[in-house]
């Protein structure tokens, strides 16, 4: 999936299907007619097709609603330019109503019933371009009957290299809000959507089926957006602002982060510490048992090391208010002692990132964690807390309705939001489509993570980066979003052969590019 607006300076709002429908209605209330919007949508699709392909045979698959109306427009405009266009419709065209009926009446060519066999190798030309205008983002139930069969055969043709598919709004069979496949969905070379992307354009597996994504302007006024109160966005640099260095600033103003280091798997905490430092934390302390002190002290000259046995216990650390943000989890070890330490840190009112072993150790204790963050023993203001689970850790801490985390089978956006509400904290649900959710309902979907990041220690670096940003004063939601995006950008910068140690070292170039362009 590519689209230049996903790397721009402005937020990219994602509208769910209901809000997108409301945007259409608001545009019409503002004086833009339905047929005008539909004509503009079809024109945008035809324009993008002509910009990428020479004239070739085209088969338009027309659906029973407005997506099918867009299909009529595409067919008419391509035929007008001399393309050989064949149109097949699902359902009786005479039963179409509204704007789709208007576009049906403007189509002067023949229309055939939907015939799945038309996509078989013996019946279609080898360079056939198929325009999927069956359902778009509004589909809410699994495909069936002729629609399922035609999408199944279309998928086979694309996979065999015989057919090329272009989707209008969303590949048919993909849920616009979740990106989940409802029965079947064909891989596309191009998807053209309108006004704003949908969450399903960024969530997996939908994102892998779009091909190139183009978000076309069809005349919906920007003024309709604010009343819709969009609460989901693509995670891009337009969504957050990194801490700005001051000419007269000093290291103490850039925050003092503390990484709790385990005694056995020390690599995780060291990677996290490196990530926190590279992302800009002014000072960093690794707190560990005396037995691991020498190992940590000999690793990073720029990091301080605190022996919990010799220099003072956790309460002594917390007595120093300059140590503003703590990370617990990477390589620390699992068990009740880790859970109790997490609760102690949560009660301190400091910034807190919980990852890995901390999350597993807190299984069944979500209520205690929330109480520690917000209850009477907490500081004067609820501590900014970010948890960074992968799917297994999410299930351990939040899974199931009894924990308030919702249905474990739900899509990742729904699960992240439910967990954030249940825990009263920012949830960074890690994966190829990382979702960040805040307790107030805001969410962001990250789409820049390369598959190279699937390597040991990568998540530890991410946790450290979020910690470093929190220590510099970024709000928890924005710190989590920025950390996830920077993590993906660093992975892209390194590319094949990436190991976790490469990620902190790739950050300076990523940060420099942001400073130069943004």
PyMOL commands that set and color helices and strands:
alter all, ss='L'
color gray80, all
select helices_A, chain A and resi 4-7+17-29+34-52+66-80+93-95+98-106+116-119+136-138+145-159+199-201+206-209+223-227+237-239+251-254+266-278+290-297+314-319+336-347+357-361+366-374+391-397+401-403+412-423+451-453+458-471+476-494+500-517
alter helices_A, ss='H'
color red, helices_A
select strands_A, chain A and resi 12-13+58-62+85-89+112-113+129-133+164-168+190-194+212-216+232-234+256-260+283-288+304-307+323-328+351-354+385-387+426-429+435-437+443-445
alter strands_A, ss='S'
color yellow, strands_A
deselect
rebuild
show_as cartoon
